[in-house]
Each structure stands twice: as C-alpha cells, then as structure tokens.
C-alpha cells in the first residue's frame, strides 16, 4: 500500500510541476517575455508532453518571434 501511495504522490508532483511551468510560461507570454515563455513551455513539455494546448501555446510564441520552420 505504501508503494502505491508513493507512486501516486510522485505522479501528482509531476502534474503540479507541469501546470506551474505552463502558468509561468503564460505569464511570460502576457508580459511579452517570449524567450522565457519558450523556456517554460519546453520545460513543461519535458515534464508532461501530452497537452495539445501546450504545443499550441509554444507555436504562438514562435509566431510572435517570427521564427518559423
């Protein structure tokens, strides 16, 4: 039982961490700090790369910087 609790706790910690990073990225974006927004969004993707909204936000930031591939 203790092992299951530990696994659930670790999973929740990663989720909170990803949301925190997304929030920081959103804040940076709103303040026109696009380089930090990219940094936070990329860190969130490393933590939890399953959010399509996160990739969308990252794309918007690159568009603001006129950086296309």
Long-range contacts (C-beta under 8 A, 24 or more apart in sequence): 14-47, 14-48, 15-48, 17-47, 18-44, 18-47, 18-48, 18-51, 21-47, 22-51, 22-54, 22-57, 25-57, 26-57, 29-57, 29-60, 29-61, 34-61, 34-64, 34-65, 37-61, 38-62
